[in-house]
Amino acid sequence: MVIDTLKEIIADAMGSRLKIDVSEIKEDTEFIADLHADSVDIATIICEIEDEFNIEIEDEQLEGIETVGDVAERIEELI
């Protein structure tokens, strides 16, 4: 399932810095407000997503994305 894989990617990408467990990441978790992600974190997560799902995400496709659920929906549109 896309959301479960996405949660693991986020936890792996940010977990060492923020001590995040996969169980703490929900669909309504916001990247900036809740995870305190910076541009490097977000770029790392996007690269991991692209590799995992064998897709390419354009910058304009990321506009308006704030939550983990938003990203999951976008991934599902692309795969």
PDB file with one MODEL, atoms N, CA, C and O in Angstrom:
MODEL        1
ATOM      1  N   MET A   1       0.846  -1.176   0.000  1.00  0.00           N
ATOM      2  CA  MET A   1       0.000   0.000   0.000  1.00  0.00           C
ATOM      3  C   MET A   1       0.896   1.246   0.000  1.00  0.00           C
ATOM      4  O   MET A   1       1.905   1.293   0.703  1.00  0.00           O
ATOM      5  N   VAL A   2       0.523   2.232  -0.781  1.00  0.00           N
ATOM      6  CA  VAL A   2       1.321   3.434  -0.966  1.00  0.00           C
ATOM      7  C   VAL A   2       1.581   4.158   0.353  1.00  0.00           C
ATOM      8  O   VAL A   2       2.717   4.543   0.632  1.00  0.00           O
ATOM      9  N   ILE A   3       0.559   4.343   1.152  1.00  0.00           N
ATOM     10  CA  ILE A   3       0.719   5.134   2.381  1.00  0.00           C
ATOM     11  C   ILE A   3       1.694   4.468   3.343  1.00  0.00           C
ATOM     12  O   ILE A   3       2.487   5.158   3.983  1.00  0.00           O
ATOM     13  N   ASP A   4       1.653   3.155   3.459  1.00  0.00           N
ATOM     14  CA  ASP A   4       2.567   2.454   4.368  1.00  0.00           C
ATOM     15  C   ASP A   4       4.016   2.578   3.904  1.00  0.00           C
ATOM     16  O   ASP A   4       4.912   2.815   4.714  1.00  0.00           O
ATOM     17  N   THR A   5       4.243   2.418   2.616  1.00  0.00           N
ATOM     18  CA  THR A   5       5.587   2.574   2.064  1.00  0.00           C
ATOM     19  C   THR A   5       6.071   4.000   2.247  1.00  0.00           C
ATOM     20  O   THR A   5       7.230   4.228   2.595  1.00  0.00           O
ATOM     21  N   LEU A   6       5.188   4.958   2.013  1.00  0.00           N
ATOM     22  CA  LEU A   6       5.528   6.368   2.175  1.00  0.00           C
ATOM     23  C   LEU A   6       5.922   6.679   3.616  1.00  0.00           C
ATOM     24  O   LEU A   6       6.893   7.399   3.849  1.00  0.00           O
ATOM     25  N   LYS A   7       5.190   6.153   4.571  1.00  0.00           N
ATOM     26  CA  LYS A   7       5.519   6.363   5.983  1.00  0.00           C
ATOM     27  C   LYS A   7       6.905   5.828   6.307  1.00  0.00           C
ATOM     28  O   LYS A   7       7.666   6.465   7.036  1.00  0.00           O
ATOM     29  N   GLU A   8       7.233   4.670   5.772  1.00  0.00           N
ATOM     30  CA  GLU A   8       8.557   4.092   6.010  1.00  0.00           C
ATOM     31  C   GLU A   8       9.656   4.954   5.404  1.00  0.00           C
ATOM     32  O   GLU A   8      10.702   5.158   6.021  1.00  0.00           O
ATOM     33  N   ILE A   9       9.420   5.460   4.196  1.00  0.00           N
ATOM     34  CA  ILE A   9      10.400   6.335   3.542  1.00  0.00           C
ATOM     35  C   ILE A   9      10.635   7.586   4.387  1.00  0.00           C
ATOM     36  O   ILE A   9      11.778   7.994   4.591  1.00  0.00           O
ATOM     37  N   ILE A  10       9.566   8.188   4.873  1.00  0.00           N
ATOM     38  CA  ILE A  10       9.685   9.398   5.688  1.00  0.00           C
ATOM     39  C   ILE A  10      10.423   9.098   6.989  1.00  0.00           C
ATOM     40  O   ILE A  10      11.324   9.837   7.384  1.00  0.00           O
ATOM     41  N   ALA A  11      10.042   8.030   7.638  1.00  0.00           N
ATOM     42  CA  ALA A  11      10.699   7.662   8.898  1.00  0.00           C
ATOM     43  C   ALA A  11      12.186   7.385   8.674  1.00  0.00           C
ATOM     44  O   ALA A  11      13.018   7.780   9.490  1.00  0.00           O
ATOM     45  N   ASP A  12      12.523   6.711   7.577  1.00  0.00           N
ATOM     46  CA  ASP A  12      13.926   6.434   7.278  1.00  0.00           C
ATOM     47  C   ASP A  12      14.689   7.720   6.968  1.00  0.00           C
ATOM     48  O   ASP A  12      15.812   7.914   7.433  1.00  0.00           O
ATOM     49  N   ALA A  13      14.063   8.602   6.174  1.00  0.00           N
ATOM     50  CA  ALA A  13      14.735   9.830   5.762  1.00  0.00           C
ATOM     51  C   ALA A  13      14.916  10.811   6.912  1.00  0.00           C
ATOM     52  O   ALA A  13      15.924  11.514   6.970  1.00  0.00           O
ATOM     53  N   MET A  14      13.959  10.865   7.820  1.00  0.00           N
ATOM     54  CA  MET A  14      13.992  11.871   8.871  1.00  0.00           C
ATOM     55  C   MET A  14      14.186  11.286  10.263  1.00  0.00           C
ATOM     56  O   MET A  14      14.491  12.008  11.212  1.00  0.00           O
ATOM     57  N   GLY A  15      14.011   9.999  10.377  1.00  0.00           N
ATOM     58  CA  GLY A  15      14.031   9.356  11.680  1.00  0.00           C
ATOM     59  C   GLY A  15      15.300   9.545  12.472  1.00  0.00           C
ATOM     60  O   GLY A  15      15.244   9.761  13.683  1.00  0.00           O
ATOM     61  N   SER A  16      16.440   9.470  11.823  1.00  0.00           N
ATOM     62  CA  SER A  16      17.701   9.599  12.559  1.00  0.00           C
ATOM     63  C   SER A  16      17.884  11.003  13.121  1.00  0.00           C
ATOM     64  O   SER A  16      18.485  11.179  14.181  1.00  0.00           O
ATOM     65  N   ARG A  17      17.369  11.994  12.415  1.00  0.00           N
ATOM     66  CA  ARG A  17      17.512  13.370  12.868  1.00  0.00           C
ATOM     67  C   ARG A  17      16.444  13.736  13.899  1.00  0.00           C
ATOM     68  O   ARG A  17      16.713  14.458  14.859  1.00  0.00           O
ATOM     69  N   LEU A  18      15.241  13.232  13.688  1.00  0.00           N
ATOM     70  CA  LEU A  18      14.134  13.637  14.546  1.00  0.00           C
ATOM     71  C   LEU A  18      13.630  12.532  15.462  1.00  0.00           C
ATOM     72  O   LEU A  18      12.702  12.750  16.242  1.00  0.00           O
ATOM     73  N   LYS A  19      14.219  11.375  15.379  1.00  0.00           N
ATOM     74  CA  LYS A  19      13.774  10.239  16.208  1.00  0.00           C
ATOM     75  C   LYS A  19      12.292   9.937  15.975  1.00  0.00           C
ATOM     76  O   LYS A  19      11.512   9.817  16.919  1.00  0.00           O
ATOM     77  N   ILE A  20      11.927   9.818  14.707  1.00  0.00           N
ATOM     78  CA  ILE A  20      10.540   9.562  14.340  1.00  0.00           C
ATOM     79  C   ILE A  20      10.340   8.072  14.120  1.00  0.00           C
ATOM     80  O   ILE A  20      11.145   7.416  13.460  1.00  0.00           O
ATOM     81  N   ASP A  21       9.265   7.551  14.675  1.00  0.00           N
ATOM     82  CA  ASP A  21       8.870   6.168  14.477  1.00  0.00           C
ATOM     83  C   ASP A  21       7.742   6.143  13.443  1.00  0.00           C
ATOM     84  O   ASP A  21       6.933   7.068  13.381  1.00  0.00           O
ATOM     85  N   VAL A  22       7.693   5.097  12.641  1.00  0.00           N
ATOM     86  CA  VAL A  22       6.668   4.993  11.600  1.00  0.00           C
ATOM     87  C   VAL A  22       5.266   5.140  12.190  1.00  0.00           C
ATOM     88  O   VAL A  22       4.390   5.735  11.561  1.00  0.00           O
ATOM     89  N   SER A  23       5.050   4.613  13.370  1.00  0.00           N
ATOM     90  CA  SER A  23       3.724   4.666  13.984  1.00  0.00           C
ATOM     91  C   SER A  23       3.282   6.092  14.323  1.00  0.00           C
ATOM     92  O   SER A  23       2.092   6.342  14.515  1.00  0.00           O
ATOM     93  N   GLU A  24       4.218   7.010  14.396  1.00  0.00           N
ATOM     94  CA  GLU A  24       3.897   8.404  14.695  1.00  0.00           C
ATOM     95  C   GLU A  24       3.458   9.189  13.463  1.00  0.00           C
ATOM     96  O   GLU A  24       2.924  10.291  13.591  1.00  0.00           O
ATOM     97  N   ILE A  25       3.674   8.639  12.284  1.00  0.00           N
ATOM     98  CA  ILE A  25       3.348   9.330  11.039  1.00  0.00           C
ATOM     99  C   ILE A  25       1.954   8.915  10.592  1.00  0.00           C
ATOM    100  O   ILE A  25       1.680   7.732  10.388  1.00  0.00           O
ATOM    101  N   LYS A  26       1.089   9.889  10.446  1.00  0.00           N
ATOM    102  CA  LYS A  26      -0.302   9.668  10.032  1.00  0.00           C
ATOM    103  C   LYS A  26      -0.539  10.382   8.703  1.00  0.00           C
ATOM    104  O   LYS A  26       0.295  11.168   8.253  1.00  0.00           O
ATOM    105  N   GLU A  27      -1.680  10.102   8.082  1.00  0.00           N
ATOM    106  CA  GLU A  27      -1.991  10.749   6.807  1.00  0.00           C
ATOM    107  C   GLU A  27      -2.099  12.261   6.941  1.00  0.00           C
ATOM    108  O   GLU A  27      -1.799  12.986   5.992  1.00  0.00           O
ATOM    109  N   ASP A  28      -2.522  12.749   8.105  1.00  0.00           N
ATOM    110  CA  ASP A  28      -2.682  14.195   8.281  1.00  0.00           C
ATOM    111  C   ASP A  28      -1.432  14.862   8.867  1.00  0.00           C
ATOM    112  O   ASP A  28      -1.454  16.045   9.207  1.00  0.00           O
ATOM    113  N   THR A  29      -0.345  14.092   8.981  1.00  0.00           N
ATOM    114  CA  THR A  29       0.914  14.652   9.468  1.00  0.00           C
ATOM    115  C   THR A  29       1.456  15.642   8.435  1.00  0.00           C
ATOM    116  O   THR A  29       1.604  15.310   7.259  1.00  0.00           O
ATOM    117  N   GLU A  30       1.746  16.856   8.889  1.00  0.00           N
ATOM    118  CA  GLU A  30       2.279  17.892   8.002  1.00  0.00           C
ATOM    119  C   GLU A  30       3.801  17.865   8.038  1.00  0.00           C
ATOM    120  O   GLU A  30       4.413  17.736   9.098  1.00  0.00           O
ATOM    121  N   PHE A  31       4.395  17.988   6.862  1.00  0.00           N
ATOM    122  CA  PHE A  31       5.849  17.917   6.752  1.00  0.00           C
ATOM    123  C   PHE A  31       6.544  19.032   7.523  1.00  0.00           C
ATOM    124  O   PHE A  31       7.508  18.778   8.247  1.00  0.00           O
ATOM    125  N   ILE A  32       6.071  20.246   7.377  1.00  0.00           N
ATOM    126  CA  ILE A  32       6.751  21.375   8.009  1.00  0.00           C
ATOM    127  C   ILE A  32       6.279  21.571   9.448  1.00  0.00           C
ATOM    128  O   ILE A  32       7.106  21.657  10.356  1.00  0.00           O
ATOM    129  N   ALA A  33       4.983  21.641   9.671  1.00  0.00           N
ATOM    130  CA  ALA A  33       4.459  21.919  11.009  1.00  0.00           C
ATOM    131  C   ALA A  33       4.712  20.787  11.997  1.00  0.00           C
ATOM    132  O   ALA A  33       5.096  21.040  13.139  1.00  0.00           O
ATOM    133  N   ASP A  34       4.502  19.545  11.574  1.00  0.00           N
ATOM    134  CA  ASP A  34       4.616  18.413  12.493  1.00  0.00           C
ATOM    135  C   ASP A  34       5.995  17.759  12.495  1.00  0.00           C
ATOM    136  O   ASP A  34       6.521  17.401  13.549  1.00  0.00           O
ATOM    137  N   LEU A  35       6.574  17.608  11.304  1.00  0.00           N
ATOM    138  CA  LEU A  35       7.866  16.918  11.205  1.00  0.00           C
ATOM    139  C   LEU A  35       9.046  17.881  11.206  1.00  0.00           C
ATOM    140  O   LEU A  35      10.199  17.464  11.317  1.00  0.00           O
ATOM    141  N   HIS A  36       8.751  19.166  11.081  1.00  0.00           N
ATOM    142  CA  HIS A  36       9.792  20.199  11.036  1.00  0.00           C
ATOM    143  C   HIS A  36      10.800  19.919   9.920  1.00  0.00           C
ATOM    144  O   HIS A  36      12.004  20.115  10.084  1.00  0.00           O
ATOM    145  N   ALA A  37      10.279  19.456   8.788  1.00  0.00           N
ATOM    146  CA  ALA A  37      11.120  19.143   7.636  1.00  0.00           C
ATOM    147  C   ALA A  37      11.617  20.429   6.997  1.00  0.00           C
ATOM    148  O   ALA A  37      10.885  21.412   6.879  1.00  0.00           O
ATOM    149  N   ASP A  38      12.869  20.399   6.592  1.00  0.00           N
ATOM    150  CA  ASP A  38      13.419  21.527   5.845  1.00  0.00           C
ATOM    151  C   ASP A  38      13.545  21.116   4.383  1.00  0.00           C
ATOM    152  O   ASP A  38      13.158  20.008   4.013  1.00  0.00           O
ATOM    153  N   SER A  39      14.080  21.999   3.559  1.00  0.00           N
ATOM    154  CA  SER A  39      14.149  21.722   2.123  1.00  0.00           C
ATOM    155  C   SER A  39      15.021  20.512   1.809  1.00  0.00           C
ATOM    156  O   SER A  39      14.741  19.785   0.856  1.00  0.00           O
ATOM    157  N   VAL A  40      16.057  20.286   2.582  1.00  0.00           N
ATOM    158  CA  VAL A  40      16.914  19.123   2.365  1.00  0.00           C
ATOM    159  C   VAL A  40      16.155  17.841   2.707  1.00  0.00           C
ATOM    160  O   VAL A  40      16.244  16.853   1.978  1.00  0.00           O
ATOM    161  N   ASP A  41      15.415  17.856   3.806  1.00  0.00           N
ATOM    162  CA  ASP A  41      14.607  16.697   4.184  1.00  0.00           C
ATOM    163  C   ASP A  41      13.599  16.373   3.086  1.00  0.00           C
ATOM    164  O   ASP A  41      13.448  15.217   2.691  1.00  0.00           O
ATOM    165  N   ILE A  42      12.928  17.381   2.609  1.00  0.00           N
ATOM    166  CA  ILE A  42      11.902  17.178   1.590  1.00  0.00           C
ATOM    167  C   ILE A  42      12.527  16.662   0.294  1.00  0.00           C
ATOM    168  O   ILE A  42      11.972  15.764  -0.340  1.00  0.00           O
ATOM    169  N   ALA A  43      13.660  17.209  -0.103  1.00  0.00           N
ATOM    170  CA  ALA A  43      14.342  16.732  -1.310  1.00  0.00           C
ATOM    171  C   ALA A  43      14.751  15.269  -1.154  1.00  0.00           C
ATOM    172  O   ALA A  43      14.617  14.485  -2.093  1.00  0.00           O
ATOM    173  N   THR A  44      15.243  14.903   0.014  1.00  0.00           N
ATOM    174  CA  THR A  44      15.633  13.519   0.276  1.00  0.00           C
ATOM    175  C   THR A  44      14.429  12.596   0.181  1.00  0.00           C
ATOM    176  O   THR A  44      14.506  11.529  -0.428  1.00  0.00           O
ATOM    177  N   ILE A  45      13.323  13.001   0.778  1.00  0.00           N
ATOM    178  CA  ILE A  45      12.104  12.201   0.747  1.00  0.00           C
ATOM    179  C   ILE A  45      11.610  12.034  -0.688  1.00  0.00           C
ATOM    180  O   ILE A  45      11.232  10.933  -1.087  1.00  0.00           O
ATOM    181  N   ILE A  46      11.611  13.112  -1.463  1.00  0.00           N
ATOM    182  CA  ILE A  46      11.151  13.049  -2.854  1.00  0.00           C
ATOM    183  C   ILE A  46      12.033  12.100  -3.663  1.00  0.00           C
ATOM    184  O   ILE A  46      11.518  11.299  -4.443  1.00  0.00           O
ATOM    185  N   CYS A  47      13.335  12.174  -3.492  1.00  0.00           N
ATOM    186  CA  CYS A  47      14.248  11.266  -4.207  1.00  0.00           C
ATOM    187  C   CYS A  47      13.981   9.813  -3.849  1.00  0.00           C
ATOM    188  O   CYS A  47      13.980   8.942  -4.718  1.00  0.00           O
ATOM    189  N   GLU A  48      13.757   9.557  -2.568  1.00  0.00           N
ATOM    190  CA  GLU A  48      13.458   8.188  -2.120  1.00  0.00           C
ATOM    191  C   GLU A  48      12.135   7.701  -2.704  1.00  0.00           C
ATOM    192  O   GLU A  48      12.022   6.544  -3.107  1.00  0.00           O
ATOM    193  N   ILE A  49      11.145   8.574  -2.748  1.00  0.00           N
ATOM    194  CA  ILE A  49       9.840   8.223  -3.331  1.00  0.00           C
ATOM    195  C   ILE A  49      10.002   7.883  -4.807  1.00  0.00           C
ATOM    196  O   ILE A  49       9.481   6.874  -5.283  1.00  0.00           O
ATOM    197  N   GLU A  50      10.726   8.731  -5.524  1.00  0.00           N
ATOM    198  CA  GLU A  50      10.935   8.491  -6.952  1.00  0.00           C
ATOM    199  C   GLU A  50      11.619   7.155  -7.188  1.00  0.00           C
ATOM    200  O   GLU A  50      11.237   6.413  -8.094  1.00  0.00           O
ATOM    201  N   ASP A  51      12.620   6.844  -6.389  1.00  0.00           N
ATOM    202  CA  ASP A  51      13.328   5.570  -6.527  1.00  0.00           C
ATOM    203  C   ASP A  51      12.422   4.391  -6.185  1.00  0.00           C
ATOM    204  O   ASP A  51      12.385   3.403  -6.918  1.00  0.00           O
ATOM    205  N   GLU A  52      11.706   4.488  -5.093  1.00  0.00           N
ATOM    206  CA  GLU A  52      10.866   3.387  -4.613  1.00  0.00           C
ATOM    207  C   GLU A  52       9.740   3.051  -5.594  1.00  0.00           C
ATOM    208  O   GLU A  52       9.462   1.881  -5.854  1.00  0.00           O
ATOM    209  N   PHE A  53       9.095   4.091  -6.135  1.00  0.00           N
ATOM    210  CA  PHE A  53       7.936   3.879  -6.998  1.00  0.00           C
ATOM    211  C   PHE A  53       8.266   3.992  -8.483  1.00  0.00           C
ATOM    212  O   PHE A  53       7.377   3.879  -9.326  1.00  0.00           O
ATOM    213  N   ASN A  54       9.540   4.216  -8.806  1.00  0.00           N
ATOM    214  CA  ASN A  54       9.996   4.329 -10.189  1.00  0.00           C
ATOM    215  C   ASN A  54       9.166   5.371 -10.954  1.00  0.00           C
ATOM    216  O   ASN A  54       8.640   5.106 -12.035  1.00  0.00           O
ATOM    217  N   ILE A  55       9.070   6.558 -10.356  1.00  0.00           N
ATOM    218  CA  ILE A  55       8.344   7.666 -10.958  1.00  0.00           C
ATOM    219  C   ILE A  55       9.222   8.909 -10.920  1.00  0.00           C
ATOM    220  O   ILE A  55      10.246   8.943 -10.238  1.00  0.00           O
ATOM    221  N   GLU A  56       8.807   9.922 -11.659  1.00  0.00           N
ATOM    222  CA  GLU A  56       9.479  11.216 -11.602  1.00  0.00           C
ATOM    223  C   GLU A  56       8.449  12.259 -11.207  1.00  0.00           C
ATOM    224  O   GLU A  56       7.394  12.377 -11.831  1.00  0.00           O
ATOM    225  N   ILE A  57       8.764  13.007 -10.171  1.00  0.00           N
ATOM    226  CA  ILE A  57       7.844  14.014  -9.669  1.00  0.00           C
ATOM    227  C   ILE A  57       8.389  15.387 -10.045  1.00  0.00           C
ATOM    228  O   ILE A  57       9.485  15.770  -9.636  1.00  0.00           O
ATOM    229  N   GLU A  58       7.614  16.110 -10.821  1.00  0.00           N
ATOM    230  CA  GLU A  58       7.992  17.456 -11.240  1.00  0.00           C
ATOM    231  C   GLU A  58       7.692  18.453 -10.121  1.00  0.00           C
ATOM    232  O   GLU A  58       6.802  18.222  -9.302  1.00  0.00           O
ATOM    233  N   ASP A  59       8.423  19.545 -10.088  1.00  0.00           N
ATOM    234  CA  ASP A  59       8.239  20.554  -9.043  1.00  0.00           C
ATOM    235  C   ASP A  59       6.798  21.050  -8.956  1.00  0.00           C
ATOM    236  O   ASP A  59       6.258  21.217  -7.862  1.00  0.00           O
ATOM    237  N   GLU A  60       6.180  21.282 -10.107  1.00  0.00           N
ATOM    238  CA  GLU A  60       4.816  21.802 -10.089  1.00  0.00           C
ATOM    239  C   GLU A  60       3.816  20.786  -9.529  1.00  0.00           C
ATOM    240  O   GLU A  60       2.739  21.171  -9.072  1.00  0.00           O
ATOM    241  N   GLN A  61       4.158  19.502  -9.559  1.00  0.00           N
ATOM    242  CA  GLN A  61       3.291  18.467  -8.988  1.00  0.00           C
ATOM    243  C   GLN A  61       3.330  18.484  -7.459  1.00  0.00           C
ATOM    244  O   GLN A  61       2.490  17.859  -6.812  1.00  0.00           O
ATOM    245  N   LEU A  62       4.283  19.182  -6.889  1.00  0.00           N
ATOM    246  CA  LEU A  62       4.423  19.252  -5.434  1.00  0.00           C
ATOM    247  C   LEU A  62       3.698  20.456  -4.832  1.00  0.00           C
ATOM    248  O   LEU A  62       3.587  20.571  -3.611  1.00  0.00           O
ATOM    249  N   GLU A  63       3.209  21.343  -5.684  1.00  0.00           N
ATOM    250  CA  GLU A  63       2.518  22.535  -5.191  1.00  0.00           C
ATOM    251  C   GLU A  63       1.265  22.140  -4.418  1.00  0.00           C
ATOM    252  O   GLU A  63       0.492  21.287  -4.855  1.00  0.00           O
ATOM    253  N   GLY A  64       1.079  22.763  -3.282  1.00  0.00           N
ATOM    254  CA  GLY A  64      -0.097  22.524  -2.471  1.00  0.00           C
ATOM    255  C   GLY A  64      -0.021  21.297  -1.580  1.00  0.00           C
ATOM    256  O   GLY A  64      -0.961  21.010  -0.839  1.00  0.00           O
ATOM    257  N   ILE A  65       1.078  20.575  -1.641  1.00  0.00           N
ATOM    258  CA  ILE A  65       1.229  19.385  -0.808  1.00  0.00           C
ATOM    259  C   ILE A  65       1.739  19.800   0.564  1.00  0.00           C
ATOM    260  O   ILE A  65       2.776  20.450   0.689  1.00  0.00           O
ATOM    261  N   GLU A  66       0.993  19.413   1.587  1.00  0.00           N
ATOM    262  CA  GLU A  66       1.385  19.744   2.952  1.00  0.00           C
ATOM    263  C   GLU A  66       1.464  18.526   3.854  1.00  0.00           C
ATOM    264  O   GLU A  66       2.250  18.500   4.802  1.00  0.00           O
ATOM    265  N   THR A  67       0.647  17.509   3.562  1.00  0.00           N
ATOM    266  CA  THR A  67       0.576  16.353   4.453  1.00  0.00           C
ATOM    267  C   THR A  67       1.065  15.072   3.774  1.00  0.00           C
ATOM    268  O   THR A  67       1.230  15.014   2.555  1.00  0.00           O
ATOM    269  N   VAL A  68       1.286  14.066   4.590  1.00  0.00           N
ATOM    270  CA  VAL A  68       1.680  12.753   4.089  1.00  0.00           C
ATOM    271  C   VAL A  68       0.580  12.202   3.175  1.00  0.00           C
ATOM    272  O   VAL A  68       0.876  11.591   2.148  1.00  0.00           O
ATOM    273  N   GLY A  69      -0.671  12.415   3.542  1.00  0.00           N
ATOM    274  CA  GLY A  69      -1.783  11.966   2.717  1.00  0.00           C
ATOM    275  C   GLY A  69      -1.806  12.634   1.354  1.00  0.00           C
ATOM    276  O   GLY A  69      -2.148  12.003   0.354  1.00  0.00           O
ATOM    277  N   ASP A  70      -1.438  13.927   1.312  1.00  0.00           N
ATOM    278  CA  ASP A  70      -1.355  14.642   0.034  1.00  0.00           C
ATOM    279  C   ASP A  70      -0.344  13.974  -0.894  1.00  0.00           C
ATOM    280  O   ASP A  70      -0.593  13.803  -2.087  1.00  0.00           O
ATOM    281  N   VAL A  71       0.797  13.601  -0.326  1.00  0.00           N
ATOM    282  CA  VAL A  71       1.841  12.959  -1.131  1.00  0.00           C
ATOM    283  C   VAL A  71       1.368  11.587  -1.606  1.00  0.00           C
ATOM    284  O   VAL A  71       1.587  11.218  -2.759  1.00  0.00           O
ATOM    285  N   ALA A  72       0.726  10.839  -0.725  1.00  0.00           N
ATOM    286  CA  ALA A  72       0.222   9.515  -1.111  1.00  0.00           C
ATOM    287  C   ALA A  72      -0.755   9.612  -2.275  1.00  0.00           C
ATOM    288  O   ALA A  72      -0.701   8.805  -3.203  1.00  0.00           O
ATOM    289  N   GLU A  73      -1.646  10.598  -2.229  1.00  0.00           N
ATOM    290  CA  GLU A  73      -2.595  10.791  -3.320  1.00  0.00           C
ATOM    291  C   GLU A  73      -1.875  11.106  -4.629  1.00  0.00           C
ATOM    292  O   GLU A  73      -2.227  10.577  -5.684  1.00  0.00           O
ATOM    293  N   ARG A  74      -0.866  11.968  -4.552  1.00  0.00           N
ATOM    294  CA  ARG A  74      -0.113  12.336  -5.746  1.00  0.00           C
ATOM    295  C   ARG A  74       0.631  11.130  -6.330  1.00  0.00           C
ATOM    296  O   ARG A  74       0.673  10.953  -7.548  1.00  0.00           O
ATOM    297  N   ILE A  75       1.211  10.313  -5.466  1.00  0.00           N
ATOM    298  CA  ILE A  75       1.911   9.110  -5.915  1.00  0.00           C
ATOM    299  C   ILE A  75       0.929   8.174  -6.619  1.00  0.00           C
ATOM    300  O   ILE A  75       1.229   7.640  -7.687  1.00  0.00           O
ATOM    301  N   GLU A  76      -0.238   7.979  -6.017  1.00  0.00           N
ATOM    302  CA  GLU A  76      -1.225   7.092  -6.620  1.00  0.00           C
ATOM    303  C   GLU A  76      -1.664   7.582  -7.992  1.00  0.00           C
ATOM    304  O   GLU A  76      -1.979   6.774  -8.866  1.00  0.00           O
ATOM    305  N   GLU A  77      -1.689   8.899  -8.189  1.00  0.00           N
ATOM    306  CA  GLU A  77      -2.020   9.455  -9.501  1.00  0.00           C
ATOM    307  C   GLU A  77      -0.942   9.136 -10.529  1.00  0.00           C
ATOM    308  O   GLU A  77      -1.231   8.979 -11.715  1.00  0.00           O
ATOM    309  N   LEU A  78       0.305   9.041 -10.066  1.00  0.00           N
ATOM    310  CA  LEU A  78       1.440   8.862 -10.972  1.00  0.00           C
ATOM    311  C   LEU A  78       1.789   7.402 -11.268  1.00  0.00           C
ATOM    312  O   LEU A  78       2.499   7.108 -12.230  1.00  0.00           O
ATOM    313  N   ILE A  79       1.290   6.503 -10.442  1.00  0.00           N
ATOM    314  CA  ILE A  79       1.649   5.091 -10.695  1.00  0.00           C
ATOM    315  C   ILE A  79       0.512   4.327 -11.336  1.00  0.00           C
ATOM    316  O   ILE A  79       0.647   3.135 -11.614  1.00  0.00           O
TER     317      ILE A  79
ENDMDL
END
